[in-house]
Amino acid sequence: MKVLDKIGLVLFSTIILLISFALILTISGWLDLDLVIDSIEYITTESIASKITFGIAVLLILLAVKCIFLNSDTKSTSNLKDGILLENDNGKLLVSKDTIESLTNATVRNFETAQNVMTKVELDNENNVSIYITLFVYPDAVIKDLTISLQKDVKETIKKSLDLDVKDVNVRIKNITIKKEVKE
C-alpha cells in the first residue's frame, strides 16, 4: 500500500469515527443537537472558516477519487518482490527470483574449477537484477579469470534466456576445496 493510500485510509477512518461518535453522543443526549447545527452553520457561513472548510472538502474529494479509482495494485507490487514482471503484446510473464537463481547455478556448474555454488538474486524498485554468487573453488582455479568469465557468462545467459539485463554479478569465493579422486 502506497503512502497516499495509507493517508487516505487514516483520514477517512478518522472522519467516520468522529461522525459516528458525534451521532452516538447526540442520540444519547450527551451532545446538544443545536450545538452540532450551530457548529456546522459556523464552518459553512463564516468567511475564513468556510474557505478552510471548502479547501479541506476539495482535498478530501480528490483523495477519495484517488483511493477509489486509482488504487495501487497491491498484487503486482507483491509479485515484484518475488520476481520480475515481463509484458509483451501476447501477455505477461512473471520470472521468479528462483528461476534466475537456478539459471545462474546451471551456468556456474559449467565451470570445472567451481563447486558448491549458492546464488542470491536481489531486485530493486526499477527491476534491476543483482546476483550474488558464493562458491567453493578447486586449488587449480585461477580465481581472477574464473570470476571474470563467470560474471560474463551469467549476464549473457540471463540476457539470452530471459531478455533481462543484469546490473551486476558479485562473486564471493568462500573457500578452496580439494578434488575428490575417483578410484578405479
C-alpha positions in Angstrom: 0.0 0.0 0.0 1.4 3.3 -1.0 1.8 6.3 1.4 -1.0 8.3 -0.2 -3.4 5.3 0.1 -2.5 4.9 3.8 -3.1 8.6 4.4 -6.5 8.4 2.7 -7.4 5.4 4.7 -6.4 7.0 8.0 -8.2 10.3 7.2 -11.5 8.7 6.1 -11.4 6.2 9.0 -10.9 9.2 11.4 -13.7 11.2 9.9 -16.1 8.2 10.0 -15.1 7.6 13.7 -15.7 11.3 14.6 -19.1 11.4 12.8 -20.2 8.1 14.4 -19.0 9.3 17.9 -20.9 12.6 17.4 -24.1 10.8 16.3 -23.9 8.4 19.3 -23.4 11.4 21.7 -26.3 13.3 20.1 -28.7 10.3 20.1 -27.9 9.5 23.8 -28.5 13.2 24.7 -24.9 14.0 25.8 -24.4 16.3 22.9 -26.9 19.0 22.2 -28.3 18.9 18.6 -28.4 22.7 18.5 -24.7 22.8 19.2 -24.0 20.5 16.3 -26.2 22.6 14.0 -24.5 25.8 15.1 -21.1 24.3 14.5 -22.0 23.2 11.0 -23.6 26.6 10.3 -20.4 28.4 11.6 -18.0 26.4 9.4 -20.1 26.9 6.3 -21.1 30.6 6.6 -18.2 32.4 8.4 -15.8 33.8 5.8 -12.4 32.3 6.9 -13.9 29.1 8.3 -15.9 28.5 5.1 -12.8 28.9 2.9 -10.8 26.5 5.1 -13.7 24.0 5.1 -14.1 24.4 1.3 -10.3 23.7 0.8 -10.4 20.6 3.1 -13.5 19.3 1.3 -11.9 19.6 -2.1 -8.7 17.8 -0.9 -10.8 15.0 0.7 -12.8 14.6 -2.6 -9.6 14.4 -4.6 -8.1 11.9 -2.1 -11.3 9.9 -2.2 -11.3 9.8 -6.0 -7.7 8.7 -6.0 -8.2 6.0 -3.4 -11.4 4.6 -5.1 -10.5 4.8 -8.8 -6.7 5.0 -8.9 -6.0 2.4 -6.2 -2.4 1.0 -6.3 -2.4 -2.7 -7.4 -1.1 -4.5 -4.3 -1.0 -7.8 -6.2 1.5 -6.5 -8.8 3.7 -4.9 -6.2 3.9 -8.0 -4.1 4.8 -10.0 -7.1 7.7 -7.7 -7.8 9.3 -8.8 -4.6 9.2 -12.4 -5.9 10.3 -11.7 -9.4 10.2 -9.5 -12.5 7.0 -9.0 -14.5 7.7 -9.0 -18.2 5.0 -7.8 -20.6 4.6 -8.1 -24.3 1.8 -8.0 -26.9 0.8 -11.6 -26.1 0.5 -11.2 -22.3 2.6 -11.2 -19.1 5.3 -13.4 -17.7 6.5 -13.4 -14.1 10.1 -14.5 -13.8 10.7 -15.5 -10.2 14.0 -15.0 -8.4 14.2 -18.7 -8.0 14.3 -19.1 -11.8 17.1 -16.6 -12.1 19.0 -18.3 -9.3 18.6 -21.8 -11.0 19.7 -20.4 -14.3 22.8 -18.8 -12.6 23.6 -22.1 -10.8 23.4 -24.1 -14.0 25.8 -21.6 -15.7 28.3 -21.7 -12.8 28.2 -25.6 -12.8 29.6 -25.5 -16.4 32.9 -24.3 -14.9 35.1 -27.2 -13.9 37.0 -25.3 -11.2 33.9 -24.1 -9.4 32.0 -26.2 -6.9 29.1 -25.8 -4.3 27.5 -22.7 -5.7 25.0 -20.7 -3.8 23.1 -17.9 -5.5 21.0 -15.0 -4.2 19.1 -12.6 -6.5 18.1 -9.1 -5.5 15.7 -6.8 -7.3 15.4 -3.1 -6.8 12.3 -0.9 -7.4 13.3 -0.4 -11.1 13.7 -4.2 -11.7 17.5 -4.0 -11.8 18.8 -7.5 -11.2 21.8 -8.0 -8.9 23.2 -11.5 -8.5 25.4 -12.6 -5.6 27.3 -15.9 -6.1 29.1 -17.7 -3.3 31.1 -20.7 -4.2 34.0 -23.0 -3.4 36.7 -23.4 -6.0 39.3 -26.1 -6.6 43.0 -25.3 -5.9 43.9 -25.2 -9.6 41.4 -22.3 -10.3 42.7 -19.0 -11.4 40.2 -17.0 -9.4 40.5 -13.7 -11.2 39.9 -15.3 -14.6 37.2 -17.6 -13.2 35.2 -14.7 -11.7 35.5 -12.6 -14.9 34.3 -15.5 -17.0 31.6 -16.3 -14.5 30.3 -12.8 -14.5 30.3 -12.5 -18.3 28.6 -15.9 -18.8 25.9 -15.3 -16.2 25.0 -12.0 -17.7 24.9 -13.4 -21.2 22.9 -16.5 -20.2 20.2 -14.5 -18.4 20.1 -12.0 -21.3 19.7 -14.8 -23.8 17.2 -16.9 -21.8 15.1 -14.2 -20.2 15.9 -11.0 -22.1 16.9 -9.3 -18.8 19.9 -7.1 -18.3 21.8 -8.0 -15.1 23.1 -4.9 -13.3 25.9 -6.7 -11.6 27.2 -10.2 -10.7 29.1 -10.3 -7.5 31.2 -13.3 -6.8 32.4 -14.4 -3.4 34.9 -17.2 -3.1 34.1 -18.8 0.2 36.9 -21.4 0.3 39.1 -23.7 -1.7 38.1 -27.3 -1.7 40.0 -30.5 -2.6 39.1 -32.5 -5.6 37.9 -36.0 -4.8 39.9 -38.6 -6.6 38.0 -41.4 -8.4 39.4 -44.8 -7.5 39.3 -47.4 -10.2 
